[in-house]
């Protein structure tokens, strides 16, 4: 017996055997499930995506924890509440280690380098050049031009006299000798003296703060043209016999080198001139018109030197020259090239030592240079 077909043809079409209401319920359920699944996907999307793209600073989750239950491995500690307020002083860290931040109390040693001057060395240690000169009498013999490359100089800790104690010395006598205050010697910490019983062992070095002493000036004498009203002494290979007449100065000076700044000693009591920056072979000019009264090598550490008498009480002096381009007795005029810079004599590098003298005395060249 053949089974009955599920559908029947009505007017040439197939007619479903399922009831219409059942089909509608099925479609409604499908639509409902689709809407429900879409809502769930939208609602859970942040959680799903957070697993693949975590936030940089996710909010911490807070879960209720029973505080009465001890955590595994934790110990119960009493609550600490300080009764006294802590007070402290902030201290900044000092990272500068090249030069000690505290004052020196002991002498140190400096090895002279090319281009050094006593003035420059003293400036590095914030000292007066006299203090360095006095501390090195055995080496320099009070002559600041006597420094040379490779010398070891003693650098005192402060300004004053570094003195070696002799048998029979007293604080009062030593202070008087060097125009110092006895209490300064006693109270300076570097001397390590017992103020109640200041006993100093012989040959002990002590510092005399702000002490002062006379020292020998190593300078060449002033040479004069005839009829200058002063005695004339011509000495050394650069001297000559000068006839009368010749050029006279204007009374105003120009810089004797292209550079208008220093490269060594300034004017001070142990150095009665200025060291003007001038490289080896640089042109040197007459600062004013006059007659050359010395031209050539000379002692005293000056090396090759030129001195000009300006005929009005002024003299100008140019030292350490590599070349002398004028001769003794010659008239020169302001701005003429008279020689070339060098490092002859006592010098650690090429420069021009320049002096101005008035009526035989020294004046600071800064007073007359423009």
C-alpha positions, 0 to 999 in steps of 0.5 A, spaced: 500 500 500 502 506 498 503 512 503 499 518 502 503 524 499 505 530 504 502 535 499 497 536 495 496 540 488 491 545 488 490 548 481 497 546 479 501 548 485 503 544 492 499 546 498 503 545 505 500 540 510 502 544 516 497 548 519 498 556 518 498 558 525 504 553 527 508 556 522 507 563 524 509 561 531 515 558 529 517 564 525 515 568 531 520 564 536 526 565 531 525 572 531 525 573 538 531 568 539 535 573 534 533 579 538 535 576 544 542 574 541 543 580 538 542 584 545 546 579 549 552 580 544 551 588 544 551 587 552 557 583 553 561 586 547 566 590 552 567 584 556 569 580 550 573 585 547 577 587 553 580 580 553 583 582 547 585 589 548 586 590 555 585 598 558 592 601 560 589 603 567 583 598 568 579 600 574 580 595 580 575 590 581 572 591 589 569 584 591 566 584 598 571 581 603 570 579 610 575 583 614 574 579 620 577 573 617 584 573 617 588 572 610 593 566 609 600 568 611 598 575 614 599 577 621 595 581 625 599 588 627 597 593 632 595 600 629 601 605 630 600 612 631 606 616 633 605 621 639 611 625 637 611 629 631 618 628 627 622 634 625 627 634 620 632 638 616 633 637 609 640 637 606 641 638 599 646 633 596 653 636 594 655 633 587 661 637 586 667 633 587 672 636 583 674 642 588 672 641 596 666 645 598 670 646 605 676 651 605 683 648 605 687 648 611 693 645 608 698 647 602 697 644 596 702 643 590 701 646 583 705 644 577 706 650 572 703 649 565 705 652 558 702 659 558 701 660 566 703 666 569 703 667 577 697 672 577 693 666 573 695 661 578 693 665 584 687 667 581 685 659 580 686 658 587 682 665 589 689 668 592 693 674 591 699 673 587 703 676 592 701 670 597 703 665 592 710 669 590 712 669 598 710 661 599 715 660 593 721 664 595 726 658 594 724 657 587 722 664 585 726 669 589 721 674 589 721 674 581 714 672 578 717 672 571 722 666 574 716 661 573 717 656 568 714 650 565 714 644 570 716 647 576 712 645 582 709 651 586 707 651 593 700 654 594 698 656 600 691 655 603 689 662 604 692 669 603 698 671 607 705 668 609 706 661 609 712 661 615 717 656 617 717 657 625 724 658 628 727 657 634 726 662 639 720 665 635 713 667 639 706 669 636 707 676 638 714 677 634 712 673 628 705 677 627 709 684 628 714 682 623 709 680 618 704 686 620 699 681 622 694 680 628 696 675 633 689 673 634 689 671 627 695 666 627 692 663 634 685 662 631 686 660 624 684 652 624 689 650 619 695 652 625 692 647 630 694 651 636 692 651 643 690 658 644 691 657 652 698 654 650 700 656 643 707 651 643 709 651 636 715 646 634 721 648 630 721 647 623 713 647 623 709 651 617 704 655 620 700 660 616 700 668 618 693 670 615 693 677 611 701 677 613 705 682 608 712 683 607 717 687 602 720 683 596 725 685 591 722 688 585 726 685 579 725 690 574 730 693 569 732 701 570 730 706 566 734 709 560 734 716 558 735 720 552 740 726 553 738 733 556 732 729 560 734 732 567 736 725 569 743 721 570 743 716 564 746 709 564 747 705 558 748 698 559 747 691 556 748 689 548 742 693 547 744 700 549 747 706 545 750 713 546 744 717 544 745 724 540 740 730 542 733 731 538 729 726 536 721 724 536 717 726 542 710 723 544 703 726 544 702 724 551 696 719 549 698 712 548 695 706 543 695 699 544 702 696 542 698 690 540 692 688 536 689 684 542 686 689 547 686 683 553 691 680 557 694 673 557 698 672 563 699 677 569 696 683 570 699 689 574 700 688 581 705 690 586 710 684 584 709 685 577 709 692 574 706 692 568 701 688 564 702 681 559 698 683 553 695 677 549 700 676 542 702 670 539 709 668 536 711 673 531 705 678 532 706 685 530 708 690 536 707 697 535 710 703 538 705 706 543 707 713 542 712 717 539 719 717 542 726 715 541 729 708 542 733 708 548 734 700 549 733 695 543 736 688 544 737 682 549 737 684 557 737 680 564 732 680 569 727 675 565 725 680 560 729 677 554 729 681 548 726 688 550 725 695 547 724 701 551 722 708 548 723 715 551 717 719 549 721 726 551 715 728 556 717 724 562 714 718 560 717 711 558 714 705 555 717 698 555 716 692 551 719 685 553 719 678 551 720 679 543 722 674 538 724 680 533 727 687 535 726 691 529 729 698 531 735 700 533 738 704 539 737 712 538 732 711 532 726 715 532 719 712 532 712 714 531 706 712 534 703 706 531 710 704 528 712 696 528 718 696 532 718 688 533 715 681 533 712 678 540 715 672 542 717 668 549 724 670 550 727 671 557 723 668 563 716 666 560 711 660 559 708 662 552 708 668 547 705 674 550 708 682 550 710 684 557 708 692 557 710 697 562 709 705 562 713 709 567 713 716 569 719 720 571 722 714 572 716 711 577 711 705 575 704 707 573 699 702 571 698 701 564 691 701 564 691 708 566 693 711 560 691 705 554 684 707 551 
